[in-house]
Amino acid sequence: MTTYHRQCKLRRQEGDRIAFTVSWIPEEHAVVGNTVGLRNEKKEWEEGWRVITVSSRVESQYLNERSQDYKRTRKASDI
């Protein structure tokens, strides 16, 4: 079975602070109004991200393969 991810714009509010981000999330969670959790740079889960827009659809396998491309590009371009 093929699974998909969707590119979504997300919004999170903590008190007066509002943050926005764009992320690829599994298609079953990519519904406007849903609240999802995302991992931050410290690999900790941040809950409370609300989906505000949903766009492009990509096969999950392709997305996972492409997520590591930057490592090969960096290795080839670093002096």
A tleap script that builds the chain and sets N, CA, C and O, in Angstrom:
source leaprc.protein.ff14SB
mol = sequence {
  NMET THR THR TYR HIE ARG GLN CYS LYS LEU
  ARG ARG GLN GLU GLY ASP ARG ILE ALA PHE
  THR VAL SER TRP ILE PRO GLU GLU HIE ALA
  VAL VAL GLY ASN THR VAL GLY LEU ARG ASN
  GLU LYS LYS GLU TRP GLU GLU GLY TRP ARG
  VAL ILE THR VAL SER SER ARG VAL GLU SER
  GLN TYR LEU ASN GLU ARG SER GLN ASP TYR
  LYS ARG THR ARG LYS ALA SER ASP CILE
}
set mol.1.N position { 0.834 -1.186 0.000 }
set mol.1.CA position { 0.000 0.000 0.000 }
set mol.1.C position { 0.880 1.252 0.000 }
set mol.1.O position { 1.833 1.346 0.774 }
set mol.2.N position { 0.566 2.185 -0.848 }
set mol.2.CA position { 1.311 3.433 -0.931 }
set mol.2.C position { 0.783 4.417 0.101 }
set mol.2.O position { -0.426 4.607 0.238 }
set mol.3.N position { 1.708 5.039 0.825 }
set mol.3.CA position { 1.314 6.081 1.778 }
set mol.3.C position { 1.810 7.427 1.260 }
set mol.3.O position { 2.754 7.495 0.472 }
set mol.4.N position { 1.167 8.484 1.711 }
set mol.4.CA position { 1.479 9.822 1.230 }
set mol.4.C position { 1.679 10.797 2.383 }
set mol.4.O position { 1.170 10.601 3.487 }
set mol.5.N position { 2.440 11.858 2.094 }
set mol.5.CA position { 2.591 12.998 2.990 }
set mol.5.C position { 2.065 14.225 2.253 }
set mol.5.O position { 2.067 14.270 1.023 }
set mol.6.N position { 1.621 15.206 3.008 }
set mol.6.CA position { 1.159 16.471 2.436 }
set mol.6.C position { 1.971 17.610 3.036 }
set mol.6.O position { 2.315 17.588 4.217 }
set mol.7.N position { 2.269 18.594 2.217 }
set mol.7.CA position { 2.961 19.773 2.720 }
set mol.7.C position { 1.909 20.693 3.336 }
set mol.7.O position { 0.913 21.026 2.694 }
set mol.8.N position { 2.138 21.100 4.587 }
set mol.8.CA position { 1.156 21.886 5.318 }
set mol.8.C position { 1.787 23.101 5.961 }
set mol.8.O position { 2.943 23.063 6.380 }
set mol.9.N position { 1.027 24.179 6.038 }
set mol.9.CA position { 1.416 25.338 6.828 }
set mol.9.C position { 0.759 25.158 8.193 }
set mol.9.O position { -0.434 24.870 8.294 }
set mol.10.N position { 1.572 25.336 9.248 }
set mol.10.CA position { 1.110 25.098 10.607 }
set mol.10.C position { 1.307 26.348 11.460 }
set mol.10.O position { 2.203 27.153 11.209 }
set mol.11.N position { 0.457 26.493 12.467 }
set mol.11.CA position { 0.501 27.640 13.374 }
set mol.11.C position { 0.446 27.136 14.797 }
set mol.11.O position { -0.309 26.218 15.118 }
set mol.12.N position { 1.266 27.754 15.660 }
set mol.12.CA position { 1.282 27.384 17.079 }
set mol.12.C position { 1.313 28.659 17.907 }
set mol.12.O position { 2.075 29.581 17.616 }
set mol.13.N position { 0.483 28.704 18.935 }
set mol.13.CA position { 0.431 29.885 19.791 }
set mol.13.C position { 0.721 29.507 21.232 }
set mol.13.O position { 0.140 28.568 21.775 }
set mol.14.N position { 1.641 30.266 21.847 }
set mol.14.CA position { 1.947 30.141 23.276 }
set mol.14.C position { 1.825 31.523 23.867 }
set mol.14.O position { 2.705 32.361 23.670 }
set mol.15.N position { 0.756 31.775 24.585 }
set mol.15.CA position { 0.533 33.119 25.133 }
set mol.15.C position { 0.409 34.121 24.010 }
set mol.15.O position { -0.439 33.974 23.130 }
set mol.16.N position { 1.266 35.158 24.035 }
set mol.16.CA position { 1.251 36.196 22.997 }
set mol.16.C position { 2.111 35.826 21.791 }
set mol.16.O position { 2.070 36.506 20.766 }
set mol.17.N position { 2.884 34.757 21.909 }
set mol.17.CA position { 3.815 34.354 20.845 }
set mol.17.C position { 3.112 33.433 19.847 }
set mol.17.O position { 2.506 32.431 20.227 }
set mol.18.N position { 3.206 33.794 18.558 }
set mol.18.CA position { 2.632 32.977 17.490 }
set mol.18.C position { 3.763 32.572 16.555 }
set mol.18.O position { 4.554 33.413 16.127 }
set mol.19.N position { 3.836 31.278 16.238 }
set mol.19.CA position { 4.865 30.766 15.333 }
set mol.19.C position { 4.197 30.056 14.160 }
set mol.19.O position { 3.134 29.450 14.300 }
set mol.20.N position { 4.844 30.146 13.006 }
set mol.20.CA position { 4.381 29.456 11.803 }
set mol.20.C position { 5.515 28.585 11.284 }
set mol.20.O position { 6.688 28.917 11.455 }
set mol.21.N position { 5.167 27.484 10.658 }
set mol.21.CA position { 6.159 26.639 9.994 }
set mol.21.C position { 5.475 25.896 8.859 }
set mol.21.O position { 4.248 25.820 8.795 }
set mol.22.N position { 6.281 25.353 7.972 }
set mol.22.CA position { 5.791 24.504 6.879 }
set mol.22.C position { 6.445 23.144 7.079 }
set mol.22.O position { 7.652 23.057 7.306 }
set mol.23.N position { 5.648 22.084 6.993 }
set mol.23.CA position { 6.167 20.754 7.241 }
set mol.23.C position { 5.411 19.725 6.404 }
set mol.23.O position { 4.248 19.920 6.049 }
set mol.24.N position { 6.099 18.625 6.096 }
set mol.24.CA position { 5.446 17.487 5.444 }
set mol.24.C position { 4.911 16.594 6.542 }
set mol.24.O position { 5.680 16.135 7.387 }
set mol.25.N position { 3.620 16.336 6.554 }
set mol.25.CA position { 3.026 15.468 7.567 }
set mol.25.C position { 2.227 14.354 6.888 }
set mol.25.O position { 1.776 14.519 5.755 }
set mol.26.N position { 2.050 13.225 7.574 }
set mol.26.CA position { 1.287 12.124 6.980 }
set mol.26.C position { -0.107 12.595 6.551 }
set mol.26.O position { -0.759 13.376 7.243 }
set mol.27.N position { -0.534 12.105 5.407 }
set mol.27.CA position { -1.788 12.570 4.805 }
set mol.27.C position { -2.991 12.425 5.734 }
set mol.27.O position { -3.886 13.270 5.711 }
set mol.28.N position { -3.031 11.371 6.551 }
set mol.28.CA position { -4.196 11.178 7.415 }
set mol.28.C position { -4.321 12.264 8.483 }
set mol.28.O position { -5.400 12.450 9.046 }
set mol.29.N position { -3.233 12.985 8.771 }
set mol.29.CA position { -3.264 14.070 9.754 }
set mol.29.C position { -3.350 15.442 9.100 }
set mol.29.O position { -3.563 16.445 9.781 }
set mol.30.N position { -3.186 15.491 7.784 }
set mol.30.CA position { -3.146 16.754 7.044 }
set mol.30.C position { -4.551 17.239 6.705 }
set mol.30.O position { -4.971 17.225 5.548 }
set mol.31.N position { -5.262 17.667 7.736 }
set mol.31.CA position { -6.626 18.164 7.587 }
set mol.31.C position { -6.679 19.529 8.258 }
set mol.31.O position { -6.304 19.672 9.421 }
set mol.32.N position { -7.150 20.536 7.517 }
set mol.32.CA position { -7.235 21.877 8.084 }
set mol.32.C position { -8.022 21.824 9.395 }
set mol.32.O position { -9.115 21.262 9.461 }
set mol.33.N position { -7.437 22.423 10.435 }
set mol.33.CA position { -8.064 22.444 11.751 }
set mol.33.C position { -7.519 21.393 12.707 }
set mol.33.O position { -7.664 21.534 13.921 }
set mol.34.N position { -6.884 20.326 12.174 }
set mol.34.CA position { -6.285 19.305 13.046 }
set mol.34.C position { -5.117 19.898 13.825 }
set mol.34.O position { -4.449 20.821 13.361 }
set mol.35.N position { -4.884 19.355 15.008 }
set mol.35.CA position { -3.720 19.731 15.808 }
set mol.35.C position { -2.761 18.550 15.826 }
set mol.35.O position { -3.160 17.416 16.095 }
set mol.36.N position { -1.488 18.828 15.536 }
set mol.36.CA position { -0.470 17.780 15.471 }
set mol.36.C position { 0.741 18.165 16.317 }
set mol.36.O position { 0.896 19.320 16.713 }
set mol.37.N position { 1.586 17.188 16.585 }
set mol.37.CA position { 2.851 17.437 17.269 }
set mol.37.C position { 3.992 17.326 16.278 }
set mol.37.O position { 3.953 16.496 15.370 }
set mol.38.N position { 5.020 18.166 16.449 }
set mol.38.CA position { 6.217 18.134 15.608 }
set mol.38.C position { 7.437 18.022 16.505 }
set mol.38.O position { 7.429 18.496 17.641 }
set mol.39.N position { 8.488 17.392 15.991 }
set mol.39.CA position { 9.741 17.331 16.747 }
set mol.39.C position { 10.562 18.579 16.470 }
set mol.39.O position { 10.672 19.014 15.324 }
set mol.40.N position { 11.139 19.157 17.521 }
set mol.40.CA position { 11.986 20.331 17.360 }
set mol.40.C position { 13.438 19.913 17.127 }
set mol.40.O position { 13.731 18.726 16.978 }
set mol.41.N position { 14.346 20.894 17.096 }
set mol.41.CA position { 15.756 20.623 16.834 }
set mol.41.C position { 16.382 19.727 17.898 }
set mol.41.O position { 17.359 19.031 17.620 }
set mol.42.N position { 15.837 19.734 19.103 }
set mol.42.CA position { 16.349 18.918 20.208 }
set mol.42.C position { 15.726 17.522 20.217 }
set mol.42.O position { 15.935 16.748 21.152 }
set mol.43.N position { 14.957 17.205 19.167 }
set mol.43.CA position { 14.266 15.918 19.033 }
set mol.43.C position { 13.166 15.729 20.084 }
set mol.43.O position { 12.774 14.603 20.389 }
set mol.44.N position { 12.677 16.846 20.630 }
set mol.44.CA position { 11.572 16.809 21.597 }
set mol.44.C position { 10.276 17.129 20.855 }
set mol.44.O position { 10.268 17.919 19.911 }
set mol.45.N position { 9.187 16.506 21.292 }
set mol.45.CA position { 7.894 16.748 20.660 }
set mol.45.C position { 7.302 18.055 21.163 }
set mol.45.O position { 7.271 18.312 22.366 }
set mol.46.N position { 6.831 18.879 20.228 }
set mol.46.CA position { 6.098 20.103 20.544 }
set mol.46.C position { 4.668 19.887 20.063 }
set mol.46.O position { 4.411 19.760 18.866 }
set mol.47.N position { 3.773 19.850 20.989 }
set mol.47.CA position { 2.361 19.668 20.647 }
set mol.47.C position { 1.723 21.029 20.363 }
set mol.47.O position { 2.296 22.072 20.678 }
set mol.48.N position { 0.552 21.005 19.775 }
set mol.48.CA position { -0.216 22.228 19.592 }
set mol.48.C position { -0.061 22.920 18.258 }
set mol.48.O position { -0.469 24.074 18.127 }
set mol.49.N position { 0.515 22.260 17.254 }
set mol.49.CA position { 0.606 22.847 15.920 }
set mol.49.C position { -0.710 22.599 15.190 }
set mol.49.O position { -1.112 21.450 15.007 }
set mol.50.N position { -1.376 23.664 14.778 }
set mol.50.CA position { -2.662 23.559 14.079 }
set mol.50.C position { -2.444 23.697 12.574 }
set mol.50.O position { -1.773 24.622 12.117 }
set mol.51.N position { -3.014 22.774 11.813 }
set mol.51.CA position { -2.912 22.794 10.341 }
set mol.51.C position { -3.796 23.926 9.822 }
set mol.51.O position { -4.998 23.960 10.086 }
set mol.52.N position { -3.176 24.868 9.066 }
set mol.52.CA position { -3.978 25.976 8.523 }
set mol.52.C position { -4.112 25.926 6.999 }
set mol.52.O position { -5.063 26.477 6.446 }
set mol.53.N position { -3.170 25.271 6.318 }
set mol.53.CA position { -3.333 25.021 4.880 }
set mol.53.C position { -2.729 23.660 4.537 }
set mol.53.O position { -1.798 23.198 5.196 }
set mol.54.N position { -3.269 23.033 3.506 }
set mol.54.CA position { -2.783 21.741 3.028 }
set mol.54.C position { -2.553 21.874 1.524 }
set mol.54.O position { -3.413 22.372 0.798 }
set mol.55.N position { -1.373 21.420 1.059 }
set mol.55.CA position { -1.117 21.508 -0.378 }
set mol.55.C position { -0.497 20.221 -0.915 }
set mol.55.O position { -1.069 19.148 -0.727 }
set mol.56.N position { 0.630 20.295 -1.563 }
set mol.56.CA position { 1.233 19.202 -2.331 }
set mol.56.C position { 1.161 17.831 -1.672 }
set mol.56.O position { 1.255 17.698 -0.451 }
set mol.57.N position { 0.991 16.819 -2.514 }
set mol.57.CA position { 0.934 15.412 -2.078 }
set mol.57.C position { 2.105 14.666 -2.704 }
set mol.57.O position { 2.321 14.749 -3.913 }
set mol.58.N position { 2.871 13.930 -1.876 }
set mol.58.CA position { 4.038 13.183 -2.349 }
set mol.58.C position { 4.047 11.818 -1.676 }
set mol.58.O position { 3.650 11.686 -0.518 }
set mol.59.N position { 4.506 10.795 -2.410 }
set mol.59.CA position { 4.637 9.468 -1.809 }
set mol.59.C position { 5.637 9.540 -0.660 }
set mol.59.O position { 6.697 10.151 -0.792 }
set mol.60.N position { 5.301 8.917 0.460 }
set mol.60.CA position { 6.144 8.947 1.652 }
set mol.60.C position { 7.530 8.379 1.386 }
set mol.60.O position { 8.517 8.925 1.880 }
set mol.61.N position { 7.632 7.304 0.623 }
set mol.61.CA position { 8.923 6.690 0.325 }
set mol.61.C position { 9.830 7.675 -0.408 }
set mol.61.O position { 11.007 7.802 -0.068 }
set mol.62.N position { 9.298 8.368 -1.403 }
set mol.62.CA position { 10.075 9.358 -2.151 }
set mol.62.C position { 10.537 10.480 -1.225 }
set mol.62.O position { 11.690 10.905 -1.293 }
set mol.63.N position { 9.658 10.952 -0.375 }
set mol.63.CA position { 9.985 12.028 0.552 }
set mol.63.C position { 11.096 11.606 1.506 }
set mol.63.O position { 12.020 12.380 1.758 }
set mol.64.N position { 11.020 10.394 2.038 }
set mol.64.CA position { 12.062 9.896 2.933 }
set mol.64.C position { 13.408 9.787 2.223 }
set mol.64.O position { 14.445 10.105 2.807 }
set mol.65.N position { 13.398 9.344 0.980 }
set mol.65.CA position { 14.648 9.245 0.217 }
set mol.65.C position { 15.257 10.626 -0.023 }
set mol.65.O position { 16.468 10.799 0.114 }
set mol.66.N position { 14.442 11.593 -0.374 }
set mol.66.CA position { 14.922 12.945 -0.669 }
set mol.66.C position { 15.349 13.690 0.600 }
set mol.66.O position { 16.139 14.631 0.516 }
set mol.67.N position { 14.850 13.293 1.760 }
set mol.67.CA position { 15.160 14.019 3.001 }
set mol.67.C position { 16.643 13.964 3.352 }
set mol.67.O position { 17.117 14.784 4.140 }
set mol.68.N position { 17.376 13.026 2.791 }
set mol.68.CA position { 18.801 12.890 3.096 }
set mol.68.C position { 19.701 13.425 1.978 }
set mol.68.O position { 20.924 13.324 2.076 }
set mol.69.N position { 19.122 13.987 0.928 }
set mol.69.CA position { 19.910 14.492 -0.203 }
set mol.69.C position { 20.915 15.561 0.210 }
set mol.69.O position { 22.007 15.630 -0.354 }
set mol.70.N position { 20.564 16.390 1.179 }
set mol.70.CA position { 21.445 17.484 1.574 }
set mol.70.C position { 22.802 16.953 2.053 }
set mol.70.O position { 23.812 17.644 1.916 }
set mol.71.N position { 22.840 15.745 2.608 }
set mol.71.CA position { 24.108 15.184 3.087 }
set mol.71.C position { 25.063 14.935 1.930 }
set mol.71.O position { 26.253 15.232 2.033 }
set mol.72.N position { 24.552 14.390 0.828 }
set mol.72.CA position { 25.402 14.123 -0.333 }
set mol.72.C position { 25.833 15.434 -0.992 }
set mol.72.O position { 26.981 15.558 -1.418 }
set mol.73.N position { 24.941 16.401 -1.079 }
set mol.73.CA position { 25.275 17.691 -1.673 }
set mol.73.C position { 26.343 18.388 -0.846 }
set mol.73.O position { 27.299 18.937 -1.394 }
set mol.74.N position { 26.185 18.367 0.450 }
set mol.74.CA position { 27.155 19.019 1.336 }
set mol.74.C position { 28.515 18.339 1.232 }
set mol.74.O position { 29.545 19.010 1.170 }
set mol.75.N position { 28.519 17.010 1.212 }
set mol.75.CA position { 29.783 16.269 1.122 }
set mol.75.C position { 30.512 16.612 -0.175 }
set mol.75.O position { 31.737 16.736 -0.176 }
set mol.76.N position { 29.787 16.766 -1.268 }
set mol.76.CA position { 30.392 17.068 -2.557 }
set mol.76.C position { 30.837 18.520 -2.662 }
set mol.76.O position { 31.751 18.820 -3.430 }
set mol.77.N position { 30.216 19.435 -1.910 }
set mol.77.CA position { 30.520 20.845 -2.065 }
set mol.77.C position { 31.455 21.393 -0.994 }
set mol.77.O position { 32.031 22.464 -1.190 }
set mol.78.N position { 31.628 20.697 0.137 }
set mol.78.CA position { 32.523 21.169 1.202 }
set mol.78.C position { 33.975 21.059 0.770 }
set mol.78.O position { 34.380 20.093 0.123 }
set mol.79.N position { 34.727 22.044 1.132 }
set mol.79.CA position { 36.165 22.042 0.804 }
set mol.79.C position { 36.948 21.501 1.976 }
set mol.79.O position { 38.174 21.413 1.912 }
savepdb mol mol.pdb
quit
